[in-house]
């Protein structure tokens, strides 16, 4: 009996010094983008005892030296709490149930990483830090919207947009027995499925979402056909060509008018120069008078 008590005391001392708290948590947790996720952290105290004062700490990437995400505490007089939020981080557990989980709201891609939790009870030997818990983030399967669009050629298409990783498969439940093949376009985690529509027809697309089937519907009331649209476009093209021809005709007439005016001015200038040359070829009146006076001076007079 004495030996058993001594052995129990030795085991108790060893557990109290190193291992009074035990943690058993998953190696990884998966969250969804734009959703809330809870990273669990459960501990067990040996021997069990009421929790009066405690500190809760969460780091990312590295314990102790990594970014400090969340810290809260409760004193021995039960003042203080772990209900406050720090940004997108908040306490997601129940301290009296040995649960100090971390809740992250509106998960984003940069939240991916390794998280470490730490519990500090009254006695120093009851302080313990968990191993790393990996947080993975995925794109949830969602039906974003359904809408009708008109192409540049006047065709009408109904489009169902979905997102997810992996992408969900779209099933058209209305109208039944669709024979037309659908068009598929993907950008990252977002994809669209499109069908040509008929007038006065209801269209419904459905996917298997995160929480079960999701469906959206839309009614197409467009009456105009592709042929009438093409006729309207042909009329528009003819009107544009007619307007362009009228503008070119006006420009041509103006250029011809300017060219004719320039030709008339050039002809008038040549006529003026010719007339001036003819005028200078004849002796001037003053020169004729001089010739006449000289002739009289050289003519001898009779006595």
C-alpha positions in Angstrom: 0.0 0.0 0.0 2.8 2.4 0.9 4.6 1.5 -2.3 1.5 2.3 -4.3 1.0 5.7 -2.7 4.6 6.6 -3.3 4.4 5.5 -6.9 1.2 7.6 -7.4 2.9 10.6 -5.8 5.9 10.3 -8.1 3.6 10.0 -11.2 1.6 13.0 -10.0 4.7 15.1 -9.5 6.0 14.2 -13.0 2.7 15.0 -14.6 2.4 18.2 -12.6 5.8 19.4 -13.8 5.6 18.5 -17.4 2.2 17.3 -18.8 -0.4 18.5 -16.4 -2.3 19.8 -19.5 -2.9 17.7 -22.6 -4.2 18.8 -26.0 -5.7 16.7 -28.7 -6.5 18.8 -31.8 -6.7 18.1 -35.5 -3.7 18.7 -37.7 -5.7 20.8 -40.2 -9.0 22.6 -40.6 -10.6 23.7 -43.8 -12.6 27.0 -44.1 -14.5 28.6 -46.9 -13.8 32.0 -48.5 -16.1 34.8 -47.2 -17.4 32.5 -44.5 -16.6 32.2 -40.8 -14.3 29.4 -39.6 -13.5 28.1 -36.1 -10.1 26.6 -35.3 -10.5 24.2 -32.4 -8.2 24.0 -29.4 -9.3 21.6 -26.6 -7.3 20.8 -23.5 -7.5 18.5 -20.5 -6.1 19.1 -17.1 -4.8 16.2 -15.0 -6.0 16.0 -12.3 -9.1 18.0 -13.2 -9.7 21.3 -11.3 -11.9 24.3 -11.5 -10.7 27.1 -13.8 -10.6 30.4 -12.0 -8.0 32.5 -13.8 -6.7 31.8 -17.2 -5.0 33.4 -20.2 -5.7 32.4 -23.8 -3.2 33.2 -26.6 -3.2 32.6 -30.3 -0.3 33.0 -32.8 0.1 32.4 -36.5 3.0 30.9 -38.3 5.2 30.5 -35.2 4.5 30.0 -31.5 5.8 32.9 -29.3 7.6 34.7 -32.2 4.8 34.7 -34.8 2.1 37.4 -35.2 -0.1 37.6 -32.1 -3.7 37.3 -33.3 -5.7 37.1 -30.1 -5.2 37.3 -26.4 -7.8 37.4 -23.6 -7.8 36.5 -19.9 -10.0 36.0 -16.8 -8.9 36.8 -13.3 -9.4 34.8 -10.2 -12.2 37.1 -9.1 -13.9 36.2 -12.4 -13.5 39.7 -13.8 -12.5 40.0 -17.4 -13.8 37.8 -20.1 -12.9 36.2 -23.5 -15.9 37.5 -25.4 -14.4 40.6 -27.0 -13.3 40.6 -30.6 -10.0 41.8 -32.0 -10.6 42.7 -35.7 -11.9 39.5 -37.4 -10.7 37.3 -34.5 -12.9 36.4 -31.5 -13.1 33.7 -28.9 -15.0 30.7 -30.2 -14.8 28.3 -27.3 -16.1 27.8 -23.7 -13.4 28.1 -21.1 -15.2 26.1 -18.5 -15.5 23.2 -21.0 -11.7 23.3 -21.7 -12.3 24.8 -25.2 -10.4 27.9 -26.3 -11.1 27.8 -30.0 -10.4 30.8 -32.2 -13.1 32.1 -34.6 -12.1 34.0 -37.8 -14.9 35.9 -39.6 -15.0 36.6 -43.3 -12.2 34.2 -44.3 -9.8 35.4 -47.0 -6.9 33.8 -48.9 -4.2 35.3 -46.6 -5.7 33.5 -43.6 -4.1 30.2 -44.9 -1.3 29.2 -42.5 -0.4 27.4 -39.2 -2.0 28.5 -35.9 -0.9 27.9 -32.4 -3.0 28.1 -29.2 -1.8 28.5 -25.6 -3.6 28.1 -22.3 -2.1 29.5 -19.0 -3.9 28.5 -15.8 -3.1 29.7 -12.3 -0.1 27.4 -11.7 2.8 27.8 -14.0 3.1 24.1 -14.5 -0.4 24.3 -16.1 0.8 26.3 -19.0 0.7 24.6 -22.4 1.1 25.4 -26.1 -0.4 23.3 -28.8 1.2 21.9 -31.9 0.5 23.8 -35.2 -3.0 23.5 -36.6 -3.1 24.1 -40.4 -5.9 26.3 -41.8 -6.8 25.6 -45.4 -9.2 27.8 -47.4 -11.4 26.7 -50.3 -13.9 28.5 -52.5 -17.4 27.4 -51.6 -19.7 26.0 -54.2 -22.3 28.8 -54.8 -24.8 29.8 -57.4 -24.1 33.5 -57.9 -26.8 34.8 -60.3 -28.8 34.1 -63.4 -29.4 36.8 -66.1 -30.3 37.4 -69.7 -27.8 39.2 -72.0 -28.0 40.5 -75.6 -25.0 40.1 -77.8 -23.7 42.6 -80.4 -25.4 40.6 -83.1 -28.8 40.9 -81.3 -29.0 37.3 -80.0 -30.4 36.7 -76.5 -28.7 34.3 -74.1 -29.5 33.2 -70.5 -26.4 32.9 -68.3 -26.0 31.1 -65.0 -22.9 32.1 -63.0 -21.4 29.8 -60.3 -18.3 29.7 -58.2 -16.4 27.1 -56.2 -13.4 24.8 -55.9 -14.0 22.5 -57.6 -16.6 24.2 -59.7 -20.1 22.9 -59.3 -22.0 21.3 -62.3 -24.9 23.3 -63.6 -28.2 21.5 -64.4 -31.0 23.3 -66.3 -34.3 22.1 -64.9 -36.4 24.4 -67.0 -37.2 24.1 -69.8 -37.1 20.3 -69.8 -35.1 18.3 -72.3 -32.9 21.2 -73.6 -31.3 20.0 -76.8 -29.1 23.1 -77.4 -25.5 22.7 -76.1 -24.4 25.3 -73.6 -21.4 27.6 -73.7 -18.9 27.4 -70.9 -16.5 30.2 -69.8 -14.2 30.1 -66.7 -12.1 32.8 -64.9 -10.4 31.5 -61.8 -13.1 30.2 -59.3 -15.9 31.8 -61.3 -17.6 30.2 -64.3 -20.6 30.9 -66.5 -23.0 28.5 -68.4 -25.0 30.1 -71.3 -27.9 29.0 -73.5 -29.7 30.7 -76.4 -33.2 31.6 -75.2 -36.7 31.4 -76.7 -39.3 34.1 -76.1 -41.9 33.7 -73.3 -39.9 30.9 -71.6 -38.9 30.4 -68.0 -35.3 29.2 -67.3 -34.0 27.6 -64.1 -30.5 26.5 -63.3 -29.5 24.3 -60.3 -26.3 23.2 -58.5 -25.3 21.1 -55.5 -24.1 23.8 -53.1 -22.4 23.6 -49.7 -25.7 23.2 -47.9 -27.7 21.3 -50.5 -29.3 22.1 -53.8 -29.4 25.8 -54.9 -31.6 27.1 -57.8 -32.4 30.4 -59.5 -34.9 31.2 -62.2 -35.6 34.0 -64.8 -38.3 34.6 -67.3 -37.4 35.7 -70.9 -40.1 38.0 -72.4 -38.1 39.2 -75.4 -40.3 39.0 -78.5 -38.0 40.2 -81.3 -36.2 37.5 -83.3 -32.7 37.4 -84.7 -34.0 38.1 -88.3 -35.7 41.3 -87.4 -32.7 42.4 -85.5 -30.5 41.7 -88.6 -32.9 43.7 -90.8 -32.7 46.6 -88.4 -28.9 46.5 -88.5 -28.9 46.3 -92.3 -31.0 49.5 -92.4 -28.7 51.2 -90.0 -25.7 50.2 -92.2 -27.4 51.5 -95.3 -28.2 54.8 -93.6 -24.6 55.1 -92.4 -23.3 54.5 -96.0 -25.8 57.0 -97.4 -24.7 59.7 -94.9 -21.0 59.0 -95.7 -21.7 59.3 -99.5 -23.5 62.6 -99.0 -20.5 64.0 -97.0 -18.0 62.9 -99.7 -20.2 64.4 -102.4 -20.2 67.8 -100.6 -16.5 67.7 -100.1 -15.9 66.9 -103.8 -18.2 69.8 -104.9 -16.4 72.2 -102.6 -13.0 71.1 -104.0 -14.1 71.5 -107.6 -15.4 75.0 -106.8 -12.1 76.0 -105.3 -10.2 74.5 -108.2 -12.3 76.4 -110.8 -11.9 79.7 -108.8 -8.1 79.2 -108.8 -8.1 78.6 -112.6 -10.1 81.8 -113.3 -7.7 83.8 -111.2 -4.7 82.4 -113.0 -6.2 83.1 -116.4 -6.9 86.7 -115.4 -3.4 87.2 -114.1 -1.9 86.0 -117.4 -4.2 88.3 -119.5 -3.1 91.3 -117.4 0.6 90.6 -117.9 0.2 90.2 -121.7 -1.6 93.5 -122.0 1.1 95.3 -120.1 3.8 93.8 -122.4 2.0 95.0 -125.5 1.7 98.5 -124.0 5.4 98.8 -123.4 6.3 97.7 -126.9 4.9 101.0 -128.4 6.7 104.4 -128.0 5.4 106.6 -125.3 3.9 110.0 -126.1 6.8 111.8 -124.4 9.3 109.9 -126.6 7.3 110.8 -129.8 7.5 114.5 -128.8 11.2 114.3 -128.4 11.7 112.7 -131.7 9.6 115.4 -133.4 11.5 118.2 -131.7 14.9 116.7 -132.7 13.8 116.4 -136.3 12.9 120.1 -136.4 16.2 121.1 -135.0 18.2 119.1 -137.6 16.1 120.3 -140.6 17.7 123.5 -142.2 15.5 126.5 -142.7 15.3 128.2 -146.1 16.1 131.8 -146.5 
